[in-house]
Amino acid sequence: MPDGRSGEAAAGREYDLARLLELVQRLKPLDRQLILSYLEGMDAASIGEITGLSAGNVATKIHRIKQILSRRFHEGECT
């Protein structure tokens, strides 16, 4: 018989991903574009070409966005 805890863990991960996606959708449009591009595997230079920002600025902004998302996620800032 399958372990019920593995189903609970999968449901928990799915819920966490939905919360994270909701937080990403609440970001400012440029920040949302940056983090989604990063999550798609693009590097800072490529994102910079698309957005017109320098690679260094992109890297800094992504770092800050990740901190914001982490803080909001752990504070439970979602419905």
C-alpha positions in Angstrom: 0.0 0.0 0.0 1.3 3.5 -0.8 2.3 5.6 2.1 -0.3 8.4 2.8 2.5 10.8 3.9 3.9 10.9 0.3 0.6 12.1 -1.0 0.5 14.7 1.8 4.0 15.9 0.9 3.1 16.2 -2.7 -0.1 18.2 -1.8 2.0 20.4 0.4 4.5 21.1 -2.4 1.7 21.9 -4.8 0.2 24.3 -2.3 3.6 26.0 -1.7 4.1 26.4 -5.5 0.7 27.9 -5.9 1.5 30.4 -3.1 4.8 31.2 -4.6 3.2 31.8 -8.1 0.7 34.1 -6.4 3.5 36.1 -4.8 5.3 36.3 -8.2 2.1 37.6 -9.9 1.9 40.4 -7.3 5.4 41.8 -8.2 5.8 44.9 -10.3 5.8 44.0 -14.0 9.6 44.5 -14.5 10.4 42.4 -11.3 8.0 39.7 -12.5 9.6 39.6 -15.9 13.1 39.4 -14.3 12.3 36.6 -11.9 10.3 34.6 -14.5 13.1 34.8 -17.0 15.5 33.7 -14.3 13.3 30.8 -13.4 13.2 29.8 -17.1 17.0 29.4 -16.9 18.1 32.6 -18.6 21.3 34.2 -17.4 21.7 37.8 -16.3 23.3 38.9 -19.6 20.4 37.5 -21.7 17.8 39.0 -19.4 19.6 42.3 -19.7 19.4 42.2 -23.4 15.7 41.8 -23.2 15.1 44.4 -20.5 17.7 46.9 -21.4 19.4 46.6 -18.0 23.0 45.8 -17.4 23.8 42.2 -16.4 25.0 43.4 -13.0 21.8 45.3 -12.4 19.8 42.2 -13.4 21.7 40.0 -11.0 21.3 42.5 -8.2 17.6 42.9 -8.8 17.1 39.1 -9.0 18.9 38.7 -5.7 16.6 41.3 -4.1 13.5 39.8 -5.6 14.4 36.4 -4.3 14.8 37.9 -0.8 11.4 39.7 -1.1 9.7 36.5 -2.2 11.3 34.4 0.5 10.3 36.9 3.2 6.7 37.2 2.0 6.4 33.4 1.6 7.6 32.8 5.1 5.4 35.5 6.6 2.4 33.8 5.0 1.6 36.8 2.7 -0.9 34.9 0.6 -4.5 33.9 0.7 
